[in-house]
Amino acid sequence: MLNNIHLEKGKTYYDQGEYKESIKEYKKALEESEDIYIAWIFLGKAHGKLGEHQQSIDCYQKAMDIDATKADAWVLMGGSYYYLGKYKEAIDCYHHAAEIKPDNADTWLLMGVVYSTLDKHEKTIDCYQKALDINPNDPDAWYGMGLVYEELFMHTKAIECFQNSLEITPVFSDPWYKMGIAYSKLGEHQNAVNCYHQVLKINPEDTITWYDMGIAYGELGEYNKAIEWYEKFLEVKSGNSDLWYNLGDAYYHLGEYNKAVDFYQKVLKINPESAKAWYNVGEAYGKLGDRDKAIEYCQKAVELNPRNTDPWNLLGQLYYNLGEYEKAVKYYQQALNIEPENAKSWELLGIACEALNEFKKAIKYYGKALELDPELVLAKRNLEILESIQ
């Protein structure tokens, strides 16, 4: 029980969030006696709430001058140094606190947070593990550990940590969301969707989860659902090039090529140097039968990124469909100069050579395609036919 009226008033103001009034009362208490440890502690906390972290540090130092055997001043000072971006000093404070009271899980947790900020993953994990050895039911330590494993691309371990956090506090949405991201990186998109639904049960207005839900459904090939979530996102947020691109892909896979073109064009308005978007517009125009535009966009794509074989192959197919087989051969060969182990390019080159009645070359190229991918049905069938008539 506080035995100083100013301390009592200061604590009341602090609890009510009236930190300036709280500071006035603590200072009055300290005018009566400067040796009140708790007054310096609460005065430092009040300054911290106002973002006055250097003043907080000065107060905690005064508290330590009175009693250096208590860990709480060191812990609080560590937090102030952390907010000032002085991470080494923060860690030093937490180490002092741990020496005084090594069984305080919060000290190790906070130290782990600082090490995490410094990207010192091994030390971060060590601190979180110490916190969990003391308190295995600390959801924040499990969650923090999961974040570190995610940064280390150890997605399965991260998921285990997030699950442990959720067993303790299942209504905390962040572990559900991060677990969804981890599942997505593992290619387990249905599990990702399940996690995102849990996030939205807790926070239905989490717009970034709407967006990620669209991505997950797109990966699952459920393009109508993907579009539904993207459109929900667009009701409250503006679009960006990634969103337009994803919507373009969804409509492309649904066979709605005009809509796909519209969204890819939105990407190009934002990023006219996107070779991928130029190629995808060309691909969509090819599906629409507009070969001139398809060729135009593919040529721009190879101009921007000549190392990508997809536009070269598509140009070959477009010219093949126009009956310009020699041009088709030229583009397929260009693709193979870049990626000589591309079985599909060898198959397409064989088809073009067969159209030019260059059957020996076609046989050679089909054989090469099947060496690389024995499951190419068209190459296998055409090779069998040509060999039977040669």
C-alpha positions, -999 to +999 in steps of 0.1 A: +000+000+000+014+034-010+019+055+022+025+088+005-005+108-007+014+120-038+024+085-047-012+074-044-024+102-066+004+096-091-006+060-094-042+069-099-034+093-126-010+068-142-037+041-143-061+066-159-036+074-186-031+110-174+007+107-174+016+144-172-005+147-140+010+115-127+045+130-132+036+161-112+025+140-083+056+117-083+078+148-084+060+162-054+065+129-036+102+131-044+104+167-032+095+153+003+121+125-001+144+116-029+150+081-016+116+067-027+125+038-050+090+032-063+085+069-070+115+070-094+102+037-110+067+051-117+081+085-127+102+067-153+073+047-165+052+078-169+079+095-189+081+064-211+044+065-218+049+100-231+078+089-253+103+106-231+127+077-229+159+095-219+140+110-189+129+075-181+165+062-181+175+090-158+147+080-134+156+043-134+192+052-127+181+071-096+161+041-085+192+019-089+212+044-069+188+037-041+186-001-045+208-019-071+196-053-060+162-051-078+159-063-113+128-043-124+147-010-129+172-028-152+143-044-172+126-010-175+158+008-185+164-019-211+130-011-226+138+026-227+171+020-245+153-003-270+128+025-278+158+049-284+173+024-308+203+018-284+202-020-287+235-028-271+227-008-240+193-025-239+209-060-240+233-050-213+204-039-190+186-072-196+217-092-188+221-072-155+185-080-147+190-117-155+220-119-132+199-105-104+168-126-112+176-153-137+141-170-133+122-140-148+108-152-181+099-117-192+136-105-190+146-133-214+117-126-237+125-089-240+162-097-245+151-120-274+131-092-289+162-070-290+183-098-305+156-104-331+157-067-341+194-071-346+188-103-368+209-123-344+187-154-348+207-179-327+208-156-297+171-148-302+161-184-301+183-190-271+166-162-252+131-174-261+140-209-251+152-197-217+119-178-213+100-210-222+121-231-198+108-209-171+073-205-184+063-230-210+029-214-213+042-180-226+024-175-259+045-145-268+077-165-265+063-193-288+051-167-313+085-149-313+103-182-318+080-189-347+088-156-363+126-163-360+122-198-376+102-181-405+130-157-411+153-188-412+130-204-438+124-232-413+086-232-420+077-265-404+094-255-371+077-221-373+043-237-377+050-259-346+058-227-326+027-209-338+005-239-329+020-240-294+012-203-291-024-209-302-029-237-278-024-211-251-042-182-267-064-194-296-080-160-300-047-143-309-050-137-347-013-131-355-001-167-351-029-179-373-019-154-400+018-162-398+010-199-398-010-194-430+020-176-446+043-205-435+019-231-450+017-211-482+055-211-485+054-249-480+029-251-509+002-263-485-023-238-497-055-254-483-039-253-448-031-217-455-067-210-464-079-227-432-056-205-411-067-173-429-104-183-421-094-185-384-079-150-386-111-137-400-132-153-373-112-132-348-109-101-370-133-101-399-120-068-412-084-078-416-079-067-452-044-081-457-058-115-449-085-110-476-057-104-501-037-134-490-068-155-491-071-146-528-035-156-534-041-190-516-072-197-536-054-188-568-027-213-560-054-239-554-068-232-588-101-219-573-100-188-594-136-176-588-129-177-550-096-159-556-114-131-575-141-129-548-115-121-521-095-097-543-127-078-550-135-077-513-101-062-507-107-036-535-139-025-518-117-008-490-082-007-505-067+006-537-051-018-561-014-024-568+005-040-596+006-074-577-031-074-572-038-065-609-014-092-620-031-118-598-065-108-610-053-110-646-040-145-639-073-156-624-093-144-653-068-159-678-072-193-662-110-189-663-107-183-700-119-147-697-090-133-718-104-098-724-106-092-686-072-107-682-058-082-708-075-053-689-058-062-656-024-069-671-027-035-688-032-020-654+001-036-643+018-020-673+005+015-664+022+012-631+052-007-642+058-004-680+091-023-676+074-055-665+085-081-691+062-106-674+031-084-679+040-078-715+043-115-721+010-123-703-008-097-724+007-112-755-004-147-743-039-135-737-041-119-771-029-151-786-059-169-769-082-143-784-068-149-819-053-115-822-019-127-834-006-092-844-010-079-809+002-111-794+035-108-814+038-071-806+036-077-768+059-108-769+085-089-788+084-062-762+088-089-735+119-103-751+133-068-755+129-062-718+140-097-707+157-117-735+167-145-711+132-157-705+123-185-729+085-183-726+081-153-750+105-168-775+085-201-775+052-182-778+066-161-807+075-194-823+040-208-819+024-176-831+044-177-863+039-214-867+001-208-865+006-181-893+023-208-914+057-190-912+075-221-901+111-208-907+104-179-884+090-203-858+122-224-860+143-192-854+124-184-823+125-219-809+162-220-815+165-188-796+147-203-767+171-233-768+201-211-769+190-198-735+177-230-720+191-261-739+175-285-714+139-273-722+122-304-735+091-285-746+112-262-768+128-293-785+093-307-791+081-275-807+112-272-828+106-307-840+070-298-850+081-268-869+108-288-888+083-315-896+060-287-911+090-277-933+094-314-944+128-316-927+120-350-913+155-360-902+158-329-881+123-334-867+132-370-857+164-357-840+146-330-821+117-352-810+144-377-797+161-349-778+128-338-763+120-373-751+154-378-736+147-348-714+110-356-708+098-391-718+062-381-710+058-357-739+029-373-757+030-353-789+067-358-794+064-395-788+035-399-812+051-378-840+084-396-836+068-430-840+050-419-871+081-404-887+103-434-879+077-457-894+077-439-928+115-432-931 
